[in-house]
Amino acid sequence: MELYSPEGLRIDGRRWNELRRFECKINTHPHSADGSSYVEQGNTKIICMVRGPMEPAMKSQVNATSSTVEVNVSLANFSTFERKKRSKTDKRITELKTTLERTFNECIMGHLYPRTLISVTVQVLAQDGGLLAAMTNAVTLALIDAGIAMYDYVSGVNAGLYDQTSALLDLNTLEENDMCSLTIGVIGKSEKLALVVLEDKLPLDRLESVLAIAIAGSHRIRELMDMEVRKHGNMRLAKVSV
């Protein structure tokens, strides 16, 4: 199976620097959470719900100077082709949970919410590559919907290196399994990174080109998320003013 043709087309017909279809919605569960979102990045589909800031149930979760972000990740059994039941202690789930907690503990203005807990629940409905990036985008939108102060958007995307030469943006599962890839989370319109995860070996001389394409892709995703947030804000404003 040819993942990248000599004509410069990938297996799904995209060029090297094209994103997959990206759709997002906020305030999808207004009655069951303080903030919620739904993200589709290609065929990867994520629901995220945020509750808080609220009083922690346990004293061990209390931070006197800042808020504590707690992330729960759940992968649906039907999210991949092989129906595999995963426990909460599964290594992959633990890695995703820890990465998201570290990222958003830094990106939230926690000093405004001392001694509180922000509970984030991420439900994965379908996986087709770019899982961590899609989760990052879903959590960002849900936190914004909950009205929690953040320094800026954190927009995530993955990129890979095909045949040690061609940098490709926004990989699907088939591409992820066949090449080395990295996932990044970019803060707003800057080139500052809140998140970098590299799970394979990537040649150092090619790292800059892969990072450059990933940062450009993240900026496009930020624009799409910002459009959805502004659209929802205008809709709420229209309801209030009627």
HELIX and SHEET records of a PDB file:
HELIX    1   1 LYS A   59  GLN A   61  5                                   3    
HELIX    2   2 ASN A   77  SER A   79  5                                   3    
HELIX    3   3 LYS A   91  CYS A  107  1                                  17    
HELIX    4   4 GLY A  110  LEU A  112  5                                   3    
HELIX    5   5 LEU A  131  ASP A  145  1                                  15    
HELIX    6   6 THR A  173  ASP A  178  1                                   6    
HELIX    7   7 LEU A  204  SER A  241  1                                  38    
SHEET    1   A 5 PHE A  22  ILE A  26  0                                        
SHEET    2   A 5 GLY A  35  GLN A  41 -1                                        
SHEET    3   A 5 THR A  44  MET A  54 -1                                        
SHEET    4   A 5 LEU A 117  ALA A 126 -1                                        
SHEET    5   A 5 THR A  68  LEU A  75  1                                        
SHEET    1   B 4 SER A 166  LEU A 169  0                                        
SHEET    2   B 4 VAL A 154  TYR A 162 -1                                        
SHEET    3   B 4 CYS A 180  ILE A 187 -1                                        
SHEET    4   B 4 LEU A 193  LEU A 198 -1                                        
END                                                                             
